[in-house]
């Protein structure tokens, strides 16, 4: 049977390579739930078995049920009915029902709400697998962060009202944040939240570009303090559909047609406040968006994997000049780079997810059960702060790298297919359309760079890489580790120069500086994979056909690490020179270089 988990050797390898035991220990809080809930694991081994069982089941559902419907979903789209209700594509509605029956709509919710209580790293794997089947469906499956936000910050009454239904797959949600004049700049949100004489809250105003805005549980960012501008005037609210919630239009989009994107008018809509006033953006939405950014990175991975597989299969079977086109050096080189770029994105995303799990785990332990011993308490506090810094840097890095990589892969997939890739006969064109949004929503690539470059310039990236460098690696990787050490020196010099020039210069040259950091981090991660203790064989393909031969995953990962690091070493040096060149023409000569605004 087809299965999008079991047919992906890299995901299966990373499932065994990454330290899932620690993640399980954190999530299950020492496995204290085993006696209280039937499905709660009693130890790490049982938890990991549960993780793989669910991924395997999801992989089969994605391959056999969801993926075959993706093309019809794309063509059918969504319909806004005369009464304001939204009819989703048939394939999406059927898939949501199947996912609910599979009990995977409460992936990270606690056991007490019927959730699986799985760590983020397993959720990232699930998002990738599902996105490979249908990226549009992920925009509903991947909105489980709404439930997480309710669980983290809402009152117990609100939790009980919504979270059981989330876990059961009975409801879907929406992040209702952006407005016509407040896209990335959420501090400018104007939608009004006000109270009546009895203290009841209501919402009034317009929201736009709302993914799954026709959902059942709407988290709405609104201005609760009319006399206060900026983020501190905003609070977060929850409401549901009803006669005062009007879907005014569905956006006519380039891609992800199965995901309804709505404009919503709230006409004095009753709602409930989440947590405390004035913390809507600064605390709650920032937490929500960080999770969403990791989700988009996972979505990007799934799209890229699907596009690569189409290109690889086509290059193997399509003959030109009497040979399969994968024999042509240019095509062969392109396919290798596509494959390694996907593995690099996966390595970065899963490492980010692992760090986020540690950040959440340490913060929860510090808040709920801090050690009595002062030294242990101090160490726990230091660990919590450290992983928070790492997560704050790696999250935008992952969203940026994976989404940009995804767009390159889908573009190159079309190129490998040539004219056929441009036609709707193959899914390549749909995947390219779906990919385009990933660098835009939940914060554009430019905003991810601005967030990530602070971590590089402040020294957080250097400390993170220093920890990676201290790990044990195979002796055969010594020369590669030396190249990475040289790259770190160049990065530190470039970062120091950028800091001297000020924040404006940092924002201008943030992209090459972040690119250097990502290339180095991925280099260390690949070296770690090449030093793995996982005993796993992967198939070797020769002459366009499987010949039954296999190669140890460790040996193959050493090849990947060598190609990745040696190809990036000169690029890192060039980027460091570019950063330190001091060119400020973007600031000083803008009008002369771009010329006047074109007139119609």
N, C-alpha and C positions, 0 to 999 in steps of 0.2 A: 504494500500500500504506500502511496505517496505520503511524504511527511517532511515538512519544512524545518523540523528540528533535526531529525535523524539523518537527513541528507546533507547537512551542513557540518563538515568536519571541523571547521574552525570554531563554531559555537560549541560543539561537543567537546573539543579540546579545552577551550577556555573554561567551560563548566567544571572540568577536572583540575585545571591549572590554578585557577583563582582560589583563594582561601575562603570558601563558602562556610566553613565551620564557624569562623569568627562572626560572620554576618548572621548566621543562624542563632548563635549564642546571644548576640545583641538583640535581635528581633524577638526572640522567645524569652528574653530576660532570665537567662539561666534555666530555660525549659520549665518554668514554674507553672505553665498553663496545662501541662499534660494531664494532670488529674482532674481538671475542671472542664475541659472541652474535649470531645471525642476525637477530633482530627488534629489536635495539637501534638507535635512530636515530643518524644521523651528525651531525645538526645540529638546531637548533630548529624549522625549517620541517618537517622530516621527523617530528619528535616530535609537533608539533601536528596534522599530517595523520593520524598514528596515533591520537591522542586522538579526533579527530572521527569517524574510521572506526569505532572501537569504540563510541562513543556512538550513532552512527547504527544500528549493528548491534544494540546493546542496546535502543534505542528501538523498533526493529521487532519484536524478540522480545517486548518488554513489551506492545506494542499488540496483536499478532496471536496470541500464545500465552498469556501470563500473565494479562493483564486479563480475557479471556473466562472464565477459570477461577476468578476471585477470589470470585464469589458462591457457587459450589459448595464452595470451600474453607472459606468462612465457615460454611456450614451443616453441613459434614461434620466439621470439627474433627479432633482426634487421639484415638487409642484407646490406653489402657494395657492391654496383654495380660496374661493370667494368669502368663506367665513373666517379667513385668517389662519386656519390650521395649515400645517405643512405635511404633505405626503412624501415620505422618503422613497427612494428607489427600492423596488421589491427586494433586490439582493441584500441591501443594507438592513432592511427590517428583518429579513429572515436570519441574517448573520447575528444581529443583536439578540434575537431570540435564542439562537444556538449557543452564543457565548454565555447567556444567562443560565441556560440548562447545564453548561459545562462548569458553572460556578467559578468563573474567572473574572467577574466584574467587580469583585472586592479584593483585588490582588494584594494590596498592602494594608487593608483595613484589619483591625484587631479581631481576634477570635470572638470576642463578646458581641460583635455586630454581624457575625456570620462570615467574616472575611478570612482570607487565606493567611494573612499576617506574614507575607513573603517579603524578603529584603528587596531594595531597589535594583540591585544588580540582576536579580531574576526577572523583575518587571521589565528591565531594559531588554533582556533577551526576548521576552514575550512580545514586546512592542515591535522589535525588529522582525520577528517571525511573522507577526500579523501584518505588518506594513509591506512585507514582501508579497503577501497575498492581495492586499488592497489598501493602499495608503489612505484613501478617503475614510475607510472604516476605522482606521487608527484614530482619527480625529474625534471619534466617539469613545472607543475603547480607552484611548489615552487620556481622557478627561477625568480619570479616577482621582487626579490631584484635587478635584473639587471636594470629593469625599474626605480626602486626607486633610484638607484645610478645615473642614467642618469638625473633623475629629480632633484636630490640634487646638482649635481656638474657640469653638462654639460652646454654648451651654449644654449641659447634659440633656435638657429637654429637646433642644434642636437636634442633637446627635441621635437620640432615640427616634425622633420623628422621621429622619431621612436615611440613616446609615444602613439599617437593616434592608431597606428597599434597594439601596445601591448594591449591596453585596449579592442580593438575589437577582440582580439584573432587571428589576421591575422599573427602574427609572434611569434616565441619563441626565447629564448636567451641562452647564455652560458657564464659561468665564465671561462675564458681561463687563468688560473694562473700557474698550475704546469708543470714541465718539467722533463725529464728523471733523471736529477741530482738535481732537486730542487722541492721536494715534500712539506713537512712541512716547509722547510727552504726557504721561498720565497725571502729572501734577496739575494739568490744565482741565481736568474733568469738571464738567459743569452740572451734570444731572443732579437734581436736587433731592435731598432726603430731608423730611421734616416730620415733626410730631404734632399730634392733635392735643387737645386739653387733657386727654386721659393718658398721654404718653405713648400712644401707638405710632409706629413709624409708617411713612408712605414715601413712594418714589415718584418723581415726575421729570420727564425729559426723554431724550433720544440717545440710543446707543447704536453703533454701526460696526460692521465687519465682525459680527459675533458668531463664532463657530458653534454650530448646534444650538443656536439661539431659540429653537423650538423645543429645547429639552424641558425636563420636568423640574429640575432644581437649578435655579439661577443664582449665581453669586455675583452681586452687583456692587461695583465701586461707585460711590456717590458722595456729593459734597454735603456733609452734615452740619458744617459750621459756615454759614453764609458770609460771615464777617472775616473769614480767614482764608487767604489764598494759599496755593501750594499744597504739598502733600499732607501737611498737618491739619488741613481742613476736611480730609476725606475719611470716610468710614466704610466698612464692608457690611453688606446686607444679603439676606437670602429671601427669595420668594419663589413662587411657582407660577405656571400659566393661569390665565383666568380672563375675565371680561375686560380687565383694565390693562392687560398686556397685549399689545397689538404688533404682530409681525407685519411691517409695512411693505417689505420687499425682500426678495431673495437675490443675492448678487449673482450676476452672470459672469462666471470666472473662467480663467484659462485652464485650470486643472482641478483635481480632487472634486470632481463633480458630484460624487456621492455624499459629500459632506455639506449640509446646508449652511450657508453663511447669511445671516439675517440682519436686517435693520429693525430695531425694536423701539416702539414708543410706549413708555410707561405713563399711564394716565391716572396719577394718584393711586398707585398700586400698593396695597398693604404688604408689609415686609417685616422681617425681624433682623435685629442687629447681631452681627457676629463679633463676639469679644467686646473690646472697649472702643469707645469713640476715639476718632483721630488716629487710630493705628491701622486703618484700612489699607493704605498704600505702603507705608514705611515698614510695617511688620508682616501683615497677612498676605497682601498681594505679591510682595517680593518673594515670600516663601512659596506661594503658589506658582509664580512665574519661573522660579529656579527649577522646580519639578517639571514644569511644562517644557522648559528648554532642554532638559535631558530627554524628555519624551520626543521632542522634534529631532534630536540627534539620533534616537532609535528609529524614528520614522525614516530619516534620511538613509540610515544603514539598510533598512529593508528595501527601499526603492533602488538603491545602488546595487544591492545583491541581485535583485530581479533583473535589472538592466544588464549587468555583467553576464549573467547566465544566458541571456538571449544572444549576446554578442559572441560569447565563447562557443555556443552551439552552432551559430551561423558560420563563424570562421572555420570551424572544423568540417562543415558539410558543404559549404559553397566553394565551387571550383572556378578558378580563372587562370588562364594560361596553363591549363592542364594540371594544376595543383590546387589543393585546398588553400584558401587565402591566408590561413594562419601560418603557412610556410613562408609568406612574404615577410621580410625582416621588419618593415614598418608596422605591419599589423601585429606581428608577434610581440614586438616591443610594447605596443599600445596595450595589448591584453595583459602582459605581465604587470605593467604599471597600474592598470585598473585593479587587478587582483590584489596587489600589495597595498594600494591606497585604501581599499575596503578593509583589509586586515588591520591597517594602521588606525583607521577610524574606529573599528571594533575594539581594538586594544585600548584606545584612549577613552572611549565611552564606558567600557566595563570597569576600567580603573577609576574613572570619575564616579561611577555608581558605587563602587566598593568604598571609596572615600566618603561619599555622602552617607552611606550606611553607618560608617564609623562616627561621622559627625553627629548624626541623629542619636546613635546609641550612647555615645559619651555624654551628650547634652541631657538626654533623658535620665541617665544614671546620676548625673550631677544634680539634677533638679529633684528627683524623686527618692534617691537612695544614696546620698553621698557617704563616703567612708568616714568612720569616726576618727581613725588615725589621721593626724594632721599632714604627715608626709604623703600618705596615699591620697588624701583629698587634694593636696596641692598638685600632685602628679596628674590626677584625673582632670583637674581644671586646666592644666597646661595642655594635656592631650586634646581636650575639648576645643580649646582655642586654636590649637594647631590645625586640627582637621576642619574646623570652620574656615580658616584662611585657605587651606588647600581646596576645599569644596568651592569656595567663592571664586577661585581662579580657574579651576578645572571645568566647572560647569559652563561658563561662556566659551572656553576653549573648545569643548566638545561640540557645543551647538554650532559654533563657527566652522570648525574643521569638517565635521560630518556633513553639514548642509552644503558647504562649498564643494566638497568632494563628491557628494551625491549629484550635484548639477554637472560636474565634469564627467562623471561616469555615464550619466544618461546621454549627454551630448556625444561622447565618444562611442557609445553603443550604437547610436544612429549612424555615426560615421563608419563603423565597421560594417554595418548592413548596407551602407550606400543608399541608393534610391529606395530600396525596400524598407529601410528604416524610417524614411520620411512618410511612408504610406501607413494606413491604418490596418494593413494586413498583419503587422506585428505590433506587439505592445510597447515597443521602444518609444514611439511618439507619445503615447499616453503617459509613460513613466517620466519622460522629459517634461511634460506639462505639469505632472504632479510634483516633480522635484522643484520646480521654480519657486514655489511658495516657501520652501523650507529655509531659504536665506532671508526671508522677510518677516514672517509672523513669529510671535513671541520674542521680538527684538531682532532687528536687522543685523547682518554680519558686522556692520560698522559699529553698532552699539555693543555687540559681543566683544569686539576688539577693545573698545574703550574700557569695558569692565575687566577684561583679562590683562591688559597691558599694565594696569596698576599692580597686579600681582607679580608681574615680571620686574617692573621697575623698583618695587619695594623690597625685593629679595626673596619673596615667597617661592618663586619658581626655582631660584638657586638652592634654597633649603630643601625643597621637594626633590630636586635632582640629586642633591648630595645624599639623601636617604636612599635613592635608587642606586646610586653609585656604590654604596656600602654593602649592597647585597652580594651574595656569592654567585659568581658566574663561571662558566666553563673556561678552562685555560685557552682554548682555541679562539676565544673572542677577545683576547687581550688587545690586539691592534685596533679593534672596533671601539673598545672602551677608551682607548687613548684618543681616538678621533673625537669621541663624544666629550672627553675632558677638554680638548682643545676648543671645541665648539662652545662649551660653557664659559671658557675664558673670553671668547669673542662676544658672547651674549652679555656677560657682565660689563665688559668695556663699553658696548653699545648702550646698555641700559644706563650706565653712569653718565655717558654723554647726553642722552636724552633728558635725564633729570636736570642736568645743568642748563638745558635750553628752555625749560619751563613746560607747563601743561599743554599749551597749544602745539608745541613741537612734538610732544609725546603723542598727542592725538593724531597728528599728521603721519608720524612714522610708527604708529602703534602696530600696524599690520605686519610689516617686516619683522618687528621685534617679537611679536606673538608667534609668527611663523617659525622663527628660529627656536623659540622655546618649545613649540609643539613638536618640531622635528627631532629635537634632542630628547624630549620625554618619550616619544614613540620609539626612538632608537634604544633607549634603556629598556623599555617594555619588550621590544623584540628580542633583545639580548636575554632578558629574563625568560622569555618563552623558549629561546634556544638552549637554555640551561635547565629546562623543566625536568621534573622527576616523573612526569606522566609517561607511561609506557603505552604508546598508541601508534598504530600504523595507518598511513593514509595511502590511497591508491595513486599509482603513477600512470599517466596517459602517454602513450607513444604511438607515433604514426597514425594519429587520428582515431585510435581505438584502444579500449582498455585491454591490457594484456595479462591481467591478473597479478602484476607485480605491485608491491607496496614499498613504502619508504618510512622509516621512523619519523614521527612528527618533529622530533627534536632536530633531526638532520635537516629536514625541510625548513624549519624555522631559522636555523643557522644560515641557510642560503638567503632567506628573506631578509634577515638582519643585515647580512653583508651587502646585499644590493641596495637596501634602503639607506643605510648609513653612508656608504661610499658615494652614492649618487647625491645625497643631500649635503655632504661635506663642502664641496665647492659652492653650493647654493648658499649655505650659511655664511661662508666667508664673504660672498658677494653682497648679501643682505646687510651684513655688519658694516661693510665699507659704505654702502648706500646710506645707512642711518647716520654714520659719522661724517658724511660729506658736508653736511650743514646747508644743503640747498633749501632756501626759504622762498623760492619764487612763487610758490602757492600763495603766500601771504603778501609778498611785495609786488608781484607783477600780474595778479589775477586778471584785472580788467584788460590789460594789454594782451594777455595770452588767450583769453576766451572771446574777447571782442564784445560788441554790444548785444543786447538781447534781440534775437531775430524778430522781425515784424511780419505779421501775416500779409 
